[in-house]
Amino acid sequence: MRVLFVCRANVGRSQAAAEFYNQLMPGHGASAGTIVSSPGQKLSQRNGAVNIIRVMNEHGSDMSGNQRTQVTEPMLGKYDKVVVMAEPETIPDWLANYSKVELWTVKDAKNQDLQTTRTIALEIKKLVHGLHQSNR
């Protein structure tokens, strides 16, 4: 099953979820954001990504070279499921009303300390594993 994970800025939550999913289903997870200020920017170029990059390295994933992507309506058709972790006010209607969307409430890792970022990553990992198990 191909899954697109979406958060607000495509820096933390969706990137981590795609990495965890790709550990289980290589090449089947992707990520995007609802409000991406610099599409194509590498995560290593974002000051706010330092902790999530470090935490995901602890989980065996190097996200530093991952690029930020803006979600678009046409890209949705490439995926069997779209998991959205963005704040409700940042989710466009076409995404919120898409038939294959599943909403997850996950705290944003932006500006969080290292321990909070670790907790958020573990929550995302648990959710991703649950998604994978439910679709086997």
VMD Tcl script that builds the backbone (N, CA, C; Angstrom):
set m [mol new atoms 408]
animate dup $m
set s [atomselect $m all]
$s set {name element resname resid chain x y z} {
  {N N MET 1 A 0.843 -1.175 0.000}
  {CA C MET 1 A 0.000 0.000 0.000}
  {C C MET 1 A 0.891 1.241 0.000}
  {N N ARG 2 A 0.642 2.146 -0.925}
  {CA C ARG 2 A 1.394 3.403 -0.996}
  {C C ARG 2 A 0.689 4.452 -0.147}
  {N N VAL 3 A 1.473 5.107 0.724}
  {CA C VAL 3 A 0.901 6.081 1.654}
  {C C VAL 3 A 1.630 7.411 1.538}
  {N N LEU 4 A 0.847 8.489 1.473}
  {CA C LEU 4 A 1.377 9.842 1.520}
  {C C LEU 4 A 1.084 10.386 2.912}
  {N N PHE 5 A 2.131 10.812 3.607}
  {CA C PHE 5 A 1.997 11.414 4.930}
  {C C PHE 5 A 2.119 12.926 4.766}
  {N N VAL 6 A 1.195 13.658 5.361}
  {CA C VAL 6 A 1.144 15.107 5.187}
  {C C VAL 6 A 1.117 15.796 6.545}
  {N N CYS 7 A 1.989 16.783 6.727}
  {CA C CYS 7 A 1.924 17.660 7.892}
  {C C CYS 7 A 1.910 19.098 7.381}
  {N N ARG 8 A 2.118 20.052 8.243}
  {CA C ARG 8 A 2.016 21.446 7.819}
  {C C ARG 8 A 3.187 21.859 6.918}
  {N N ALA 9 A 4.413 21.782 7.430}
  {CA C ALA 9 A 5.563 22.335 6.710}
  {C C ALA 9 A 6.435 21.294 6.015}
  {N N ASN 10 A 6.115 20.005 6.173}
  {CA C ASN 10 A 6.885 18.911 5.585}
  {C C ASN 10 A 8.332 18.940 6.063}
  {N N VAL 11 A 8.484 19.112 7.378}
  {CA C VAL 11 A 9.806 19.099 7.993}
  {C C VAL 11 A 9.921 17.963 8.999}
  {N N GLY 12 A 8.921 17.764 9.846}
  {CA C GLY 12 A 9.044 16.815 10.940}
  {C C GLY 12 A 8.120 15.615 10.867}
  {N N ARG 13 A 6.858 15.815 11.209}
  {CA C ARG 13 A 5.924 14.697 11.372}
  {C C ARG 13 A 5.778 13.834 10.128}
  {N N SER 14 A 5.491 14.450 8.992}
  {CA C SER 14 A 5.269 13.656 7.781}
  {C C SER 14 A 6.556 13.013 7.286}
  {N N GLN 15 A 7.664 13.716 7.438}
  {CA C GLN 15 A 8.955 13.146 7.032}
  {C C GLN 15 A 9.286 11.923 7.895}
  {N N ALA 16 A 9.082 12.039 9.216}
  {CA C ALA 16 A 9.360 10.915 10.122}
  {C C ALA 16 A 8.437 9.741 9.814}
  {N N ALA 17 A 7.163 10.020 9.603}
  {CA C ALA 17 A 6.199 8.950 9.315}
  {C C ALA 17 A 6.576 8.215 8.029}
  {N N ALA 18 A 6.946 8.952 7.005}
  {CA C ALA 18 A 7.343 8.311 5.748}
  {C C ALA 18 A 8.587 7.446 5.953}
  {N N GLU 19 A 9.529 7.931 6.746}
  {CA C GLU 19 A 10.737 7.144 7.024}
  {C C GLU 19 A 10.393 5.844 7.756}
  {N N PHE 20 A 9.560 5.945 8.794}
  {CA C PHE 20 A 9.158 4.737 9.522}
  {C C PHE 20 A 8.412 3.769 8.606}
  {N N TYR 21 A 7.530 4.306 7.771}
  {CA C TYR 21 A 6.767 3.449 6.862}
  {C C TYR 21 A 7.693 2.777 5.849}
  {N N ASN 22 A 8.662 3.520 5.342}
  {CA C ASN 22 A 9.601 2.945 4.375}
  {C C ASN 22 A 10.509 1.891 5.004}
  {N N GLN 23 A 10.692 1.936 6.322}
  {CA C GLN 23 A 11.433 0.863 6.987}
  {C C GLN 23 A 10.635 -0.445 6.909}
  {N N LEU 24 A 9.307 -0.324 6.921}
  {CA C LEU 24 A 8.429 -1.497 6.856}
  {C C LEU 24 A 8.095 -1.896 5.422}
  {N N MET 25 A 7.906 -0.890 4.579}
  {CA C MET 25 A 7.495 -1.089 3.185}
  {C C MET 25 A 8.376 -0.202 2.295}
  {N N PRO 26 A 9.598 -0.627 2.032}
  {CA C PRO 26 A 10.536 0.228 1.291}
  {C C PRO 26 A 9.943 0.801 -0.003}
  {N N GLY 27 A 10.068 2.121 -0.133}
  {CA C GLY 27 A 9.619 2.803 -1.333}
  {C C GLY 27 A 8.126 3.069 -1.421}
  {N N HIS 28 A 7.381 2.749 -0.370}
  {CA C HIS 28 A 5.928 2.905 -0.418}
  {C C HIS 28 A 5.407 4.111 0.364}
  {N N GLY 29 A 6.283 4.840 1.031}
  {CA C GLY 29 A 5.862 6.014 1.791}
  {C C GLY 29 A 6.464 7.279 1.223}
  {N N ALA 30 A 5.696 8.348 1.263}
  {CA C ALA 30 A 6.172 9.657 0.811}
  {C C ALA 30 A 5.607 10.703 1.761}
  {N N SER 31 A 6.134 11.913 1.676}
  {CA C SER 31 A 5.640 12.963 2.558}
  {C C SER 31 A 5.493 14.274 1.813}
  {N N ALA 32 A 4.626 15.129 2.359}
  {CA C ALA 32 A 4.387 16.444 1.788}
  {C C ALA 32 A 3.822 17.333 2.885}
  {N N GLY 33 A 3.707 18.612 2.587}
  {CA C GLY 33 A 3.181 19.563 3.559}
  {C C GLY 33 A 2.067 20.402 2.977}
  {N N THR 34 A 1.211 20.928 3.851}
  {CA C THR 34 A 0.109 21.773 3.403}
  {C C THR 34 A 0.561 23.206 3.150}
  {N N ILE 35 A 1.609 23.648 3.873}
  {CA C ILE 35 A 2.139 25.000 3.694}
  {C C ILE 35 A 3.664 24.910 3.690}
  {N N VAL 36 A 4.239 24.686 2.533}
  {CA C VAL 36 A 5.685 24.519 2.407}
  {C C VAL 36 A 6.271 25.808 1.843}
  {N N SER 37 A 7.028 26.502 2.676}
  {CA C SER 37 A 7.583 27.803 2.272}
  {C C SER 37 A 8.698 27.687 1.237}
  {N N SER 38 A 9.443 26.589 1.272}
  {CA C SER 38 A 10.579 26.425 0.348}
  {C C SER 38 A 10.592 25.017 -0.223}
  {N N PRO 39 A 9.701 24.714 -1.189}
  {CA C PRO 39 A 9.707 23.374 -1.791}
  {C C PRO 39 A 11.083 23.049 -2.367}
  {N N GLY 40 A 11.511 21.808 -2.176}
  {CA C GLY 40 A 12.813 21.370 -2.668}
  {C C GLY 40 A 13.948 21.579 -1.681}
  {N N GLN 41 A 13.697 22.353 -0.635}
  {CA C GLN 41 A 14.728 22.600 0.379}
  {C C GLN 41 A 15.030 21.295 1.128}
  {N N LYS 42 A 16.317 21.033 1.345}
  {CA C LYS 42 A 16.715 19.855 2.123}
  {C C LYS 42 A 16.472 20.117 3.605}
  {N N LEU 43 A 16.103 19.074 4.334}
  {CA C LEU 43 A 15.846 19.232 5.770}
  {C C LEU 43 A 17.077 19.747 6.499}
  {N N SER 44 A 18.263 19.356 6.044}
  {CA C SER 44 A 19.493 19.805 6.705}
  {C C SER 44 A 19.670 21.323 6.609}
  {N N GLN 45 A 18.928 21.969 5.727}
  {CA C GLN 45 A 19.008 23.418 5.565}
  {C C GLN 45 A 18.021 24.162 6.466}
  {N N ARG 46 A 17.238 23.425 7.241}
  {CA C ARG 46 A 16.242 24.027 8.120}
  {C C ARG 46 A 16.714 23.948 9.573}
  {N N ASN 47 A 16.862 25.097 10.219}
  {CA C ASN 47 A 17.261 25.103 11.639}
  {C C ASN 47 A 16.287 24.304 12.488}
  {N N GLY 48 A 15.008 24.401 12.178}
  {CA C GLY 48 A 13.988 23.720 12.969}
  {C C GLY 48 A 13.971 22.215 12.810}
  {N N ALA 49 A 14.779 21.670 11.927}
  {CA C ALA 49 A 14.789 20.224 11.681}
  {C C ALA 49 A 15.896 19.497 12.434}
  {N N VAL 50 A 16.743 20.219 13.152}
  {CA C VAL 50 A 17.914 19.616 13.789}
  {C C VAL 50 A 17.520 18.453 14.706}
  {N N ASN 51 A 16.548 18.663 15.588}
  {CA C ASN 51 A 16.193 17.608 16.543}
  {C C ASN 51 A 15.517 16.418 15.887}
  {N N ILE 52 A 14.621 16.656 14.925}
  {CA C ILE 52 A 13.961 15.515 14.287}
  {C C ILE 52 A 14.955 14.721 13.451}
  {N N ILE 53 A 15.902 15.388 12.819}
  {CA C ILE 53 A 16.938 14.662 12.071}
  {C C ILE 53 A 17.754 13.798 13.034}
  {N N ARG 54 A 18.120 14.362 14.171}
  {CA C ARG 54 A 18.901 13.611 15.163}
  {C C ARG 54 A 18.127 12.411 15.689}
  {N N VAL 55 A 16.873 12.629 16.034}
  {CA C VAL 55 A 16.045 11.547 16.587}
  {C C VAL 55 A 15.832 10.439 15.552}
  {N N MET 56 A 15.583 10.817 14.314}
  {CA C MET 56 A 15.378 9.786 13.295}
  {C C MET 56 A 16.676 9.038 12.992}
  {N N ASN 57 A 17.826 9.686 13.138}
  {CA C ASN 57 A 19.102 8.961 13.040}
  {C C ASN 57 A 19.175 7.889 14.112}
  {N N GLU 58 A 18.659 8.187 15.302}
  {CA C GLU 58 A 18.629 7.202 16.396}
  {C C GLU 58 A 17.757 6.001 16.025}
  {N N HIS 59 A 16.816 6.204 15.106}
  {CA C HIS 59 A 15.926 5.130 14.638}
  {C C HIS 59 A 16.409 4.521 13.322}
  {N N GLY 60 A 17.610 4.874 12.903}
  {CA C GLY 60 A 18.191 4.262 11.715}
  {C C GLY 60 A 17.840 4.922 10.398}
  {N N SER 61 A 17.315 6.150 10.439}
  {CA C SER 61 A 16.960 6.857 9.201}
  {C C SER 61 A 17.673 8.198 9.133}
  {N N ASP 62 A 18.404 8.415 8.050}
  {CA C ASP 62 A 19.051 9.708 7.820}
  {C C ASP 62 A 18.133 10.545 6.930}
  {N N MET 63 A 17.454 11.517 7.530}
  {CA C MET 63 A 16.512 12.369 6.800}
  {C C MET 63 A 17.153 13.665 6.328}
  {N N SER 64 A 18.407 13.884 6.622}
  {CA C SER 64 A 19.022 15.186 6.355}
  {C C SER 64 A 18.942 15.604 4.891}
  {N N GLY 65 A 18.968 14.653 3.973}
  {CA C GLY 65 A 18.901 14.966 2.556}
  {C C GLY 65 A 17.494 14.988 1.980}
  {N N ASN 66 A 16.500 14.645 2.808}
  {CA C ASN 66 A 15.117 14.663 2.330}
  {C C ASN 66 A 14.722 16.079 1.922}
  {N N GLN 67 A 13.937 16.170 0.865}
  {CA C GLN 67 A 13.481 17.472 0.387}
  {C C GLN 67 A 12.028 17.712 0.770}
  {N N ARG 68 A 11.716 18.984 0.972}
  {CA C ARG 68 A 10.359 19.389 1.326}
  {C C ARG 68 A 9.504 19.460 0.062}
  {N N THR 69 A 8.258 18.999 0.171}
  {CA C THR 69 A 7.344 18.942 -0.961}
  {C C THR 69 A 5.997 19.544 -0.576}
  {N N GLN 70 A 5.428 20.347 -1.443}
  {CA C GLN 70 A 4.096 20.910 -1.252}
  {C C GLN 70 A 3.065 19.897 -1.743}
  {N N VAL 71 A 2.072 19.575 -0.927}
  {CA C VAL 71 A 1.016 18.672 -1.368}
  {C C VAL 71 A 0.142 19.384 -2.396}
  {N N THR 72 A -0.251 18.635 -3.424}
  {CA C THR 72 A -1.163 19.153 -4.432}
  {C C THR 72 A -2.271 18.127 -4.653}
  {N N GLU 73 A -3.397 18.610 -5.096}
  {CA C GLU 73 A -4.522 17.703 -5.335}
  {C C GLU 73 A -4.190 16.610 -6.346}
  {N N PRO 74 A -3.515 16.918 -7.463}
  {CA C PRO 74 A -3.209 15.864 -8.440}
  {C C PRO 74 A -2.336 14.726 -7.886}
  {N N MET 75 A -1.481 15.013 -6.904}
  {CA C MET 75 A -0.594 13.958 -6.401}
  {C C MET 75 A -1.338 12.901 -5.580}
  {N N LEU 76 A -2.531 13.206 -5.090}
  {CA C LEU 76 A -3.248 12.282 -4.216}
  {C C LEU 76 A -3.557 10.950 -4.893}
  {N N GLY 77 A -3.819 10.971 -6.180}
  {CA C GLY 77 A -4.174 9.760 -6.907}
  {C C GLY 77 A -3.090 8.706 -6.966}
  {N N LYS 78 A -1.872 9.070 -6.622}
  {CA C LYS 78 A -0.757 8.125 -6.649}
  {C C LYS 78 A -0.716 7.230 -5.408}
  {N N TYR 79 A -1.585 7.516 -4.423}
  {CA C TYR 79 A -1.491 6.840 -3.131}
  {C C TYR 79 A -2.789 6.124 -2.767}
  {N N ASP 80 A -2.627 5.012 -2.053}
  {CA C ASP 80 A -3.783 4.245 -1.583}
  {C C ASP 80 A -4.402 4.873 -0.337}
  {N N LYS 81 A -3.578 5.612 0.399}
  {CA C LYS 81 A -4.041 6.275 1.621}
  {C C LYS 81 A -3.235 7.548 1.803}
  {N N VAL 82 A -3.890 8.556 2.384}
  {CA C VAL 82 A -3.236 9.823 2.696}
  {C C VAL 82 A -3.465 10.083 4.183}
  {N N VAL 83 A -2.386 10.137 4.944}
  {CA C VAL 83 A -2.456 10.386 6.385}
  {C C VAL 83 A -2.071 11.838 6.634}
  {N N VAL 84 A -2.973 12.591 7.263}
  {CA C VAL 84 A -2.752 14.015 7.489}
  {C C VAL 84 A -2.560 14.277 8.980}
  {N N MET 85 A -1.445 14.946 9.305}
  {CA C MET 85 A -1.121 15.311 10.687}
  {C C MET 85 A -0.995 16.817 10.843}
  {N N ALA 86 A -1.565 17.561 9.935}
  {CA C ALA 86 A -1.485 19.025 9.967}
  {C C ALA 86 A -2.590 19.597 10.843}
  {N N GLU 87 A -2.384 20.816 11.287}
  {CA C GLU 87 A -3.398 21.497 12.073}
  {C C GLU 87 A -4.606 21.767 11.176}
  {N N PRO 88 A -5.825 21.584 11.700}
  {CA C PRO 88 A -7.036 21.683 10.873}
  {C C PRO 88 A -7.118 22.953 10.025}
  {N N GLU 89 A -6.694 24.080 10.573}
  {CA C GLU 89 A -6.806 25.336 9.827}
  {C C GLU 89 A -5.838 25.417 8.643}
  {N N THR 90 A -4.888 24.495 8.559}
  {CA C THR 90 A -3.930 24.499 7.444}
  {C C THR 90 A -4.271 23.468 6.371}
  {N N ILE 91 A -5.347 22.721 6.567}
  {CA C ILE 91 A -5.712 21.655 5.630}
  {C C ILE 91 A -6.727 22.183 4.619}
  {N N PRO 92 A -6.370 22.202 3.335}
  {CA C PRO 92 A -7.329 22.667 2.330}
  {C C PRO 92 A -8.548 21.735 2.269}
  {N N ASP 93 A -9.681 22.276 1.891}
  {CA C ASP 93 A -10.917 21.486 1.829}
  {C C ASP 93 A -10.771 20.266 0.926}
  {N N TRP 94 A -10.096 20.415 -0.220}
  {CA C TRP 94 A -9.956 19.292 -1.143}
  {C C TRP 94 A -9.183 18.136 -0.507}
  {N N LEU 95 A -8.305 18.444 0.430}
  {CA C LEU 95 A -7.558 17.397 1.128}
  {C C LEU 95 A -8.386 16.823 2.269}
  {N N ALA 96 A -8.998 17.683 3.056}
  {CA C ALA 96 A -9.813 17.228 4.193}
  {C C ALA 96 A -10.966 16.340 3.739}
  {N N ASN 97 A -11.508 16.611 2.562}
  {CA C ASN 97 A -12.662 15.863 2.059}
  {C C ASN 97 A -12.295 14.697 1.148}
  {N N TYR 98 A -11.014 14.451 0.953}
  {CA C TYR 98 A -10.574 13.362 0.080}
  {C C TYR 98 A -10.952 12.026 0.707}
  {N N SER 99 A -11.477 11.126 -0.099}
  {CA C SER 99 A -12.035 9.868 0.419}
  {C C SER 99 A -10.998 8.951 1.075}
  {N N LYS 100 A -9.735 9.090 0.735}
  {CA C LYS 100 A -8.711 8.190 1.270}
  {C C LYS 100 A -7.910 8.808 2.418}
  {N N VAL 101 A -8.414 9.906 2.988}
  {CA C VAL 101 A -7.686 10.594 4.065}
  {C C VAL 101 A -7.986 9.974 5.419}
  {N N GLU 102 A -6.925 9.860 6.206}
  {CA C GLU 102 A -7.027 9.481 7.616}
  {C C GLU 102 A -6.326 10.588 8.398}
  {N N LEU 103 A -6.987 11.115 9.414}
  {CA C LEU 103 A -6.416 12.196 10.217}
  {C C LEU 103 A -5.785 11.645 11.488}
  {N N TRP 104 A -4.564 12.071 11.759}
  {CA C TRP 104 A -3.875 11.738 13.006}
  {C C TRP 104 A -3.607 13.041 13.742}
  {N N THR 105 A -3.830 13.037 15.041}
  {CA C THR 105 A -3.510 14.193 15.866}
  {C C THR 105 A -2.163 13.941 16.514}
  {N N VAL 106 A -1.139 14.611 15.996}
  {CA C VAL 106 A 0.229 14.451 16.485}
  {C C VAL 106 A 0.814 15.847 16.690}
  {N N LYS 107 A 1.382 16.064 17.849}
  {CA C LYS 107 A 2.011 17.349 18.164}
  {C C LYS 107 A 3.148 17.643 17.194}
  {N N ASP 108 A 3.272 18.900 16.820}
  {CA C ASP 108 A 4.348 19.329 15.923}
  {C C ASP 108 A 5.685 19.293 16.667}
  {N N ALA 109 A 6.709 18.752 16.029}
  {CA C ALA 109 A 8.035 18.672 16.647}
  {C C ALA 109 A 8.807 19.992 16.541}
  {N N LYS 110 A 8.271 20.940 15.785}
  {CA C LYS 110 A 8.960 22.219 15.600}
  {C C LYS 110 A 9.168 22.928 16.937}
  {N N ASN 111 A 10.390 23.393 17.155}
  {CA C ASN 111 A 10.766 24.141 18.367}
  {C C ASN 111 A 10.618 23.346 19.662}
  {N N GLN 112 A 10.590 22.035 19.565}
  {CA C GLN 112 A 10.512 21.194 20.754}
  {C C GLN 112 A 11.922 20.783 21.182}
  {N N ASP 113 A 12.081 20.497 22.465}
  {CA C ASP 113 A 13.373 20.012 22.938}
  {C C ASP 113 A 13.581 18.572 22.466}
  {N N LEU 114 A 14.774 18.074 22.663}
  {CA C LEU 114 A 15.140 16.755 22.143}
  {C C LEU 114 A 14.265 15.648 22.722}
  {N N GLN 115 A 14.004 15.687 24.025}
  {CA C GLN 115 A 13.199 14.624 24.634}
  {C C GLN 115 A 11.764 14.645 24.126}
  {N N THR 116 A 11.181 15.823 23.967}
  {CA C THR 116 A 9.821 15.919 23.424}
  {C C THR 116 A 9.794 15.418 21.991}
  {N N THR 117 A 10.826 15.735 21.230}
  {CA C THR 117 A 10.915 15.260 19.847}
  {C C THR 117 A 11.009 13.742 19.822}
  {N N ARG 118 A 11.753 13.160 20.751}
  {CA C ARG 118 A 11.823 11.689 20.836}
  {C C ARG 118 A 10.446 11.090 21.122}
  {N N THR 119 A 9.705 11.715 22.016}
  {CA C THR 119 A 8.363 11.243 22.359}
  {C C THR 119 A 7.434 11.323 21.151}
  {N N ILE 120 A 7.510 12.416 20.412}
  {CA C ILE 120 A 6.690 12.582 19.211}
  {C C ILE 120 A 7.055 11.522 18.177}
  {N N ALA 121 A 8.342 11.283 17.979}
  {CA C ALA 121 A 8.776 10.270 17.013}
  {C C ALA 121 A 8.276 8.880 17.402}
  {N N LEU 122 A 8.309 8.561 18.684}
  {CA C LEU 122 A 7.804 7.252 19.134}
  {C C LEU 122 A 6.305 7.129 18.898}
  {N N GLU 123 A 5.574 8.220 19.111}
  {CA C GLU 123 A 4.133 8.210 18.842}
  {C C GLU 123 A 3.874 7.969 17.353}
  {N N ILE 124 A 4.633 8.653 16.508}
  {CA C ILE 124 A 4.478 8.474 15.059}
  {C C ILE 124 A 4.819 7.043 14.669}
  {N N LYS 125 A 5.896 6.505 15.230}
  {CA C LYS 125 A 6.295 5.128 14.923}
  {C C LYS 125 A 5.190 4.145 15.291}
  {N N LYS 126 A 4.596 4.344 16.447}
  {CA C LYS 126 A 3.497 3.467 16.896}
  {C C LYS 126 A 2.310 3.561 15.939}
  {N N LEU 127 A 1.947 4.771 15.536}
  {CA C LEU 127 A 0.837 4.957 14.606}
  {C C LEU 127 A 1.130 4.316 13.249}
  {N N VAL 128 A 2.362 4.498 12.759}
  {CA C VAL 128 A 2.744 3.915 11.475}
  {C C VAL 128 A 2.702 2.394 11.540}
  {N N HIS 129 A 3.196 1.818 12.626}
  {CA C HIS 129 A 3.161 0.360 12.770}
  {C C HIS 129 A 1.715 -0.136 12.827}
  {N N GLY 130 A 0.852 0.602 13.510}
  {CA C GLY 130 A -0.563 0.244 13.551}
  {C C GLY 130 A -1.203 0.312 12.181}
  {N N LEU 131 A -0.880 1.330 11.412}
  {CA C LEU 131 A -1.396 1.457 10.051}
  {C C LEU 131 A -0.943 0.274 9.194}
  {N N HIS 132 A 0.329 -0.051 9.306}
  {CA C HIS 132 A 0.885 -1.168 8.541}
  {C C HIS 132 A 0.207 -2.483 8.915}
  {N N GLN 133 A 0.018 -2.729 10.202}
  {CA C GLN 133 A -0.611 -3.968 10.661}
  {C C GLN 133 A -2.060 -4.068 10.196}
  {N N SER 134 A -2.775 -2.943 10.218}
  {CA C SER 134 A -4.192 -2.968 9.860}
  {C C SER 134 A -4.413 -3.163 8.362}
  {N N ASN 135 A -3.384 -2.994 7.571}
  {CA C ASN 135 A -3.516 -3.116 6.117}
  {C C ASN 135 A -2.749 -4.300 5.555}
  {N N ARG 136 A -2.430 -5.261 6.384}
  {CA C ARG 136 A -1.720 -6.445 5.906}
  {C C ARG 136 A -2.683 -7.496 5.454}
}
mol reanalyze $m
mol bondsrecalc $m
mol representation Tube
mol addrep $m
